[in-house]
């Protein structure tokens, strides 16, 4: 079994109106300003999953800055989870900067079947990820439901790219230590945080932290897999592609060609995700869930 913990989908009607949306929503403007940016619907994601042998995908919202856009995309994600329950795991977007409106939307999504929140983009959403007061209501809601959050992480060095932002390790450490008992996934290898888990004060408070591999070939050499396992162990790393930004095949090939043991590969590809998400069914995928 392979579980892709980091994918994105977008409603067809919003894809058709992406340029006007760029004037309405700050995250849309940041992420889709490149002319060759890839966007996909749930049907296109499922085709990619079938091609790459991926059993399940966690589909992430983005916490769009415009409440109407966020709600519309969240509805699309939730419906995808309901229409393809054995394939799609819906995570919905939140925007802590939206105050009461943002929190009510988060409550609605949990009540409607969201398996978690994310990907949170604190830079574009204009709030400090280490500000406990700003995000505490959302984290309390997740903790009560025993569900995780996926947070965008930024490297403090290296090249710039759309959506990189400034959620760098020192801010993420503040976030994690504010909520040490919450399930947290730091996207894109946590902006380099696995290295800092060599510090006892970091590792001691990072017991519930996972790292996903999203967009890995754009950020690191393939040795990141072996290096990270040596730093944090095999049980904290989640395969995530960042589809459609990158073809899942590229990261899957990196894992297959790595020096990782079979048990380590299995942990990354599905075991850790199953442990984090709880009792997901491992039954054979229903035929009507795979035919697109």
C-alpha angles and dihedrals in degrees: 000000000000123000118191105208098189121051136131135212132182131202113258093233091055092047088059091053099039096128096056089045090058088067091049104044126043096209092050088052093049100044100039101040091101111090094223098048115142121233126179141187123222090261091056090048091053091051089053091047092052091048093051098040094247113158101192137009130203104221113207132208117214105222092245113210094232110075093214093052091046093051093046094051091044090054090051091051093046091049090050088056091050094046094047105026095162093050111031126059108192121220113177132213123255132190113199089185089066092071118201093359090055093048094049089053090051091051090049092051094050090050089049095054108274110164092205144325132271176335088235113197103192095176096057091037090056101233133112110250090210092055100107095195094055098057103021096099091055093046091049089052091052094044091053089053094040091236131140135238126218114215127192112240127201131207112235089217136032134058126337122244136170110288096011092129127164105284089129128169098271091055093044091051088056090050095049095046089051089059107026094159096050125099107248131179115197108205126222095025091305094283089288098315096135087076091056091054084080084077108086094219089057099043092046091061096037098070092120097040124111130183125218125209097224115157089356097156090055092054113028144023115259090258087079089089097058092038094052094048089053088053105042106008131247096283098070101056124091126194108239126163106189088229128217090025088062132017109251088223091073095059094039089055090050090054094046093049094045126100091249118131117244091252090053092050092050091051092053096042098049118329097080093045092052090050092049097044097043128221103008114167115253093192120131112285111260117247094236089056094058104043110093 
